[in-house]
Amino acid sequence: MLMQGGSSGAVQEQVLIRKIIELHDKYMEYVTNCFINHTLFHKALKEAFEIFCNKAVGGSSSSELLATFCDNILKKGGNEKLSDEAIEETLEKVVKLLAYISDKDLFAEFYRKKLARRLLFDRSANDDHERSILTKLKQQCGGQFTSKMEGMVTDLTLARENQTSFEEYLSNNQNAHPGIDLSVTVLTTGFWPSYKSSDLNLPSEMVKCVEVFKGFYETKTKHRKLTWIYSLGQCNINGKFEQKNIELIVSTYQAATLLLFNTSDRLSYSEIMTQLNLTHDDLVRLLHSLSCAKYKILLKEPNTKTISQSDHFEFNSKFTDRMRRIKIPLPPVDERKKIVEDVDKDRRYAIDAALVRIMKSRKVLGHQQLVSECVEQLSRMFKPDIKAIKKRMEDLITRDYLERDKENPNMFRYLA
């Protein structure tokens, strides 16, 4: 019953985790009250939960489902309407479930990605709850597990202070004001998930904003380089349509595309691509959101549901909506594949580091012992694949960190 519950949509996934929490509460009560907390029954409970908590459900890993469950509790407008006490209690139980999951590093990466979205797009319902779950995760998994997430939460506080300083700078330097209300969030690269930065050709209005902020930032520090992540930006622009003006809430990419139509009545796909300096994939997503989705701000010729490189676009002056303010979403990107790839890459580094650490202290070690010590060291975060460990050992040999004993190929020596 539980496994079927996860296969049909986000709400069912929420129900699944809720059911597992209830199941855990039920059997934990049996162990505590009926079996006087006997270690044998605790062990049996742990082993049983480890088996089914590590099964994939509807194409999603338990790590992802648990991170999504937390996101729904912690974000504004999530489908879990709970009191503060109930949220705290639920988060406590989620962290207990995490103990049974072997791929804790995968949970951390999914959680970090969702935390980033809550923080950057002001979707977090309560800062105290965000800090509270990080404290619980830190107690359960150690400081290294949460260090980046804690850095993200602190970064946001510093970014708000930085924005206040920028506003003071503008009020004291009226000539520097770009004529647009500008809010910039400065983040520390090492804490946050990696985001694609592109050389988007900004409209002149935005170029001035960037220059003004650079001028301000250089008065604070000369040693830090700013990299602009336009894919995370948001703009409020005023759309002047025939019937009425409508405020459009769009991404920086969408805004840059729409602003091209202030100076041109009609543009081809290739002209937009050249003027914005975007990749084909990015541009297709952009133009689809503006001409094929719910809000058709641009008219496309021919009027089809897909974007092709021979299309032409013009501003839809007849567009109207009953709302005076609308948000135009971009089609979602499935980030699961990239997260899994990033975690796999980090695991390779973790295996390398563990092998070198063990060999540095032991100098000479047999193959089987080296593998089992490596598994033991890493199992707090993930269950390393034996084949992957062997592959990393071979790689370390080619990079002159280790060598096989000439007389016994199953013995390894550390090369200082």
C-alpha positions in Angstrom: 0.0 0.0 0.0 2.7 2.4 0.9 4.8 1.9 -2.2 1.8 2.5 -4.5 1.1 5.8 -2.6 4.2 7.4 -4.0 3.5 7.0 -7.7 0.9 9.5 -8.5 1.9 13.1 -7.9 3.4 15.3 -5.2 0.5 15.1 -2.8 0.7 11.3 -2.8 4.4 11.5 -2.1 3.6 13.7 0.9 1.0 11.1 2.0 3.7 8.4 1.7 6.2 10.1 4.0 3.4 10.9 6.5 2.4 7.2 6.5 6.0 6.1 7.0 6.3 8.5 10.0 3.0 7.2 11.5 4.3 3.6 10.9 7.5 4.4 12.7 5.7 6.0 15.6 3.4 3.0 15.9 6.3 0.4 16.0 8.5 2.6 18.2 5.7 2.6 20.7 5.6 -1.2 20.7 9.3 -1.4 21.2 9.3 1.1 24.0 6.2 0.0 25.9 5.7 -3.7 25.0 9.3 -4.8 24.7 10.8 -2.5 27.5 13.2 -0.8 25.0 15.1 -4.0 24.5 18.1 -3.5 22.1 17.2 -6.6 20.1 13.8 -5.1 19.1 15.4 -1.7 18.4 17.8 -3.5 16.1 15.0 -5.4 14.3 13.0 -2.1 13.8 16.1 -0.4 12.4 16.9 -3.2 10.0 13.2 -3.4 8.8 13.0 0.3 8.2 16.4 0.4 6.4 15.1 -2.1 3.9 12.0 -0.3 2.7 13.2 3.3 3.4 15.9 2.7 0.7 13.6 1.6 -2.0 12.9 3.9 -4.9 9.2 5.0 -5.3 7.7 6.0 -8.6 11.1 6.8 -10.0 12.2 8.9 -7.0 14.7 8.0 -4.4 13.7 8.1 -0.7 16.3 10.9 -0.3 14.4 13.1 -2.8 11.0 12.3 -1.3 12.2 13.2 2.1 13.7 16.5 0.9 10.5 17.4 -1.0 8.4 16.6 2.1 10.6 19.0 4.2 10.3 21.6 1.4 6.5 21.4 1.5 6.5 21.9 5.3 8.9 24.8 5.3 7.8 26.9 2.2 5.0 29.4 2.0 1.8 28.0 0.6 3.0 24.3 1.0 0.2 21.8 1.2 1.0 21.0 4.9 -0.9 23.5 7.1 0.6 22.9 10.5 1.0 24.8 13.8 4.6 25.8 14.8 4.6 22.9 17.4 3.4 20.4 14.8 6.1 21.5 12.3 8.8 21.1 14.9 7.6 17.7 15.9 7.3 16.6 12.2 10.8 17.9 11.4 12.2 15.9 14.4 10.5 12.7 13.0 11.9 13.4 9.5 15.4 13.6 10.8 14.9 10.3 12.7 13.8 8.7 9.4 16.9 10.0 7.7 19.0 7.8 10.0 17.6 4.8 8.0 18.5 6.2 4.6 21.9 5.2 3.2 22.2 8.0 0.6 22.3 10.9 3.1 24.6 12.9 0.7 21.8 12.7 -1.9 19.2 13.9 0.6 21.6 16.8 1.5 22.0 17.9 -2.2 18.2 17.7 -2.9 17.5 19.6 0.4 20.2 22.2 -0.4 18.7 22.9 -3.8 15.2 23.3 -2.4 16.5 25.4 0.5 18.2 27.7 -2.1 14.9 28.2 -3.9 13.1 29.0 -0.6 15.7 31.5 0.5 16.4 33.2 -2.9 12.8 33.6 -3.9 11.5 34.5 -0.4 9.4 31.3 -0.2 10.6 30.3 3.3 7.7 30.5 5.7 9.8 30.9 8.9 13.5 31.5 9.5 13.3 29.8 12.9 12.1 26.5 11.5 14.8 26.7 8.8 17.5 27.0 11.5 15.8 24.4 13.7 15.9 21.6 11.2 19.6 22.4 10.4 20.4 22.1 14.1 18.6 18.7 14.2 20.4 17.5 11.0 23.7 18.7 12.5 23.1 16.6 15.7 22.2 13.6 13.6 24.8 13.7 10.8 27.6 16.0 12.0 28.7 19.6 11.3 30.1 18.8 7.8 26.7 17.7 6.7 25.1 21.1 7.4 28.0 23.5 7.0 27.0 24.7 3.5 23.3 24.9 4.4 24.1 27.0 7.5 26.3 29.2 5.3 23.4 29.8 2.9 21.1 30.9 5.7 23.8 33.3 7.1 24.5 34.5 3.6 20.9 35.7 3.2 21.1 37.7 6.4 24.4 39.4 5.2 22.8 40.0 1.8 19.9 41.9 3.4 22.4 44.1 5.3 24.3 44.6 2.1 21.1 45.7 0.3 20.4 48.2 3.0 24.0 49.6 2.6 23.4 49.8 -1.2 20.2 51.8 -0.7 22.0 54.2 1.6 24.8 54.6 -1.0 22.2 55.5 -3.7 20.4 58.0 -1.4 23.8 59.7 -0.8 24.8 59.5 -4.5 21.7 60.7 -6.4 23.7 60.9 -9.7 24.5 57.2 -9.4 20.9 56.1 -9.2 20.1 53.8 -12.2 16.4 55.1 -12.4 15.2 51.5 -11.6 14.6 50.0 -8.2 17.4 47.5 -7.9 17.8 44.7 -5.3 21.0 42.6 -5.4 21.6 39.4 -3.4 25.4 38.8 -3.0 26.2 35.1 -2.1 29.3 33.1 -1.3 30.0 30.7 -4.1 31.1 27.8 -1.9 27.9 27.5 0.0 25.3 27.5 -2.8 24.5 24.9 -5.5 26.3 25.7 -8.8 24.2 27.7 -11.2 24.8 28.3 -14.9 26.1 31.8 -15.5 25.7 33.0 -19.1 27.0 36.0 -21.0 23.5 37.4 -21.6 23.6 40.7 -23.5 21.7 42.9 -21.1 19.4 45.7 -22.2 21.0 49.2 -21.6 18.6 49.8 -18.7 20.0 46.7 -16.9 23.7 47.4 -17.9 23.4 50.7 -16.0 22.1 48.8 -12.9 25.0 46.4 -13.0 27.6 49.2 -13.3 26.1 51.1 -10.4 26.1 48.1 -8.1 29.7 47.3 -9.2 30.7 50.9 -8.2 29.1 50.5 -4.8 30.6 47.0 -4.2 34.1 48.3 -5.0 33.8 50.9 -2.2 33.4 47.9 0.2 35.9 45.4 -1.1 38.5 45.2 -3.9 39.3 41.5 -3.4 36.1 39.8 -4.5 34.9 39.2 -8.0 31.2 39.4 -8.7 29.7 36.8 -11.0 26.1 37.6 -12.1 23.7 34.7 -12.2 21.0 36.1 -14.4 19.0 32.8 -14.4 18.0 33.5 -10.8 17.0 37.2 -11.3 13.4 38.5 -11.3 12.1 41.7 -12.8 8.8 43.6 -12.5 8.1 45.4 -15.8 5.2 47.5 -16.9 3.5 46.2 -19.9 1.6 48.9 -21.9 -1.2 47.2 -23.7 -4.2 48.7 -25.6 -6.8 48.0 -22.9 -4.7 48.6 -19.8 -1.3 48.5 -18.3 -0.4 45.2 -16.6 2.6 44.7 -14.3 4.5 41.6 -15.5 6.6 39.6 -13.0 9.2 37.8 -15.1 12.7 36.4 -15.0 15.7 38.5 -16.1 15.9 36.5 -19.3 12.2 37.0 -20.1 12.6 40.8 -19.3 15.6 41.1 -21.6 13.6 39.4 -24.4 10.5 41.6 -23.9 12.5 44.8 -23.8 13.8 44.1 -27.3 10.3 44.9 -28.5 10.5 48.5 -27.3 12.7 49.2 -30.3 11.5 46.6 -32.8 8.0 45.7 -34.0 8.9 42.3 -35.3 11.9 40.0 -34.6 12.9 36.6 -36.0 14.1 33.8 -33.7 17.7 34.2 -35.0 17.7 38.0 -34.4 16.5 37.5 -30.8 19.2 34.8 -30.3 21.9 37.1 -31.7 20.8 40.1 -29.7 20.6 38.3 -26.4 23.5 35.9 -26.9 21.6 32.9 -25.6 21.9 29.1 -26.3 19.2 27.4 -28.3 17.8 25.5 -25.3 17.5 28.6 -23.1 15.9 30.6 -25.9 13.3 27.9 -26.7 12.2 27.8 -23.0 12.0 31.6 -22.9 10.0 32.1 -26.1 7.7 29.3 -25.3 6.8 30.9 -21.9 6.1 34.2 -23.6 4.2 33.1 -26.8 2.9 29.5 -26.3 1.9 29.2 -22.7 -1.0 30.8 -20.7 0.0 34.4 -21.1 0.7 35.2 -24.8 2.7 38.5 -24.4 4.3 37.8 -27.8 2.5 36.7 -31.0 4.2 33.9 -32.9 4.2 33.3 -36.6 3.3 30.6 -37.5 0.8 30.1 -34.6 1.9 26.7 -33.4 2.5 25.2 -29.9 6.3 24.7 -30.4 9.2 27.0 -31.1 11.2 26.6 -34.2 14.2 28.5 -35.6 12.2 29.9 -38.5 9.6 31.6 -36.2 8.9 35.3 -36.1 7.6 37.2 -33.0 5.9 40.5 -32.4 4.5 42.3 -29.3 0.9 41.4 -28.6 -0.6 44.9 -27.9 -4.1 43.4 -27.6 -3.2 41.2 -24.7 -5.3 41.6 -21.5 -6.0 39.9 -18.3 -8.4 40.5 -15.4 -5.5 40.9 -13.1 -3.3 44.0 -13.0 -0.3 42.0 -12.0 0.7 38.6 -13.4 3.6 36.3 -13.0 4.8 34.5 -16.1 6.5 31.2 -15.2 9.2 29.6 -17.1 8.7 25.9 -18.0 10.3 23.8 -15.1 13.6 22.1 -15.6 14.1 18.6 -14.2 17.1 19.1 -12.0 17.1 15.5 -10.7 19.7 14.3 -13.3 22.2 17.1 -12.5 21.8 16.6 -8.8 22.6 12.9 -9.1 25.6 13.6 -11.4 26.9 16.2 -8.9 26.6 13.7 -6.0 28.3 11.0 -8.0 31.2 13.4 -8.7 31.4 14.4 -5.0 31.4 10.7 -4.1 34.5 10.0 -6.3 36.3 12.8 -4.4 35.1 11.4 -1.0 36.3 7.8 -1.9 39.7 9.2 -3.1 40.1 11.2 0.2 39.2 8.2 2.4 41.6 5.8 0.6 44.5 8.3 0.8 43.7 9.0 4.5 43.6 5.3 5.4 46.8 4.5 3.4 48.6 7.5 4.8 48.1 6.2 8.4 48.6 2.5 7.6 51.4 2.7 4.9 50.8 -0.9 3.8 47.4 -2.6 3.6 45.7 -5.6 2.0 43.1 -5.1 -0.7 40.1 -6.5 1.3 41.0 -4.5 4.5 41.4 -1.3 2.6 38.0 -1.7 0.9 36.2 -2.5 4.1 37.8 0.4 6.0 36.9 2.7 3.2 33.2 1.5 3.3 33.2 1.9 7.1 34.5 5.5 6.9 32.1 6.6 4.2 28.9 4.7 5.3 27.8 7.7 7.5 27.0 9.6 4.4 26.5 7.0 1.6 26.9 3.3 0.9 29.9 3.2 -1.4 29.8 0.8 -4.4 32.6 -1.7 -4.1 33.2 -1.4 -7.9 33.5 2.3 -7.6 36.1 1.9 -4.7 38.2 -0.5 -6.9 38.0 2.0 -9.8 39.2 4.9 -7.5 42.1 2.6 -6.2 43.3 2.1 -9.8 43.0 5.8 -10.5 45.1 6.6 -7.4 47.7 4.1 -8.6 48.0 5.8 -12.0 48.3 9.2 -10.2 51.1 7.8 -8.0 49.3 7.9 -4.6 49.4 4.1 -4.2 51.3 1.2 -5.7 50.7 -2.6 -5.7 53.3 -4.7 -3.8 55.6 -6.3 -6.5 55.4 -9.7 -4.8 51.8 -9.7 -3.6 49.4 -7.7 -6.0 46.7 -7.8 -3.2 48.9 -5.6 -1.0 49.0 -1.8 -1.5 51.7 0.7 -0.4 51.3 4.4 0.2 53.6 6.6 -1.9 54.4 9.8 0.1 
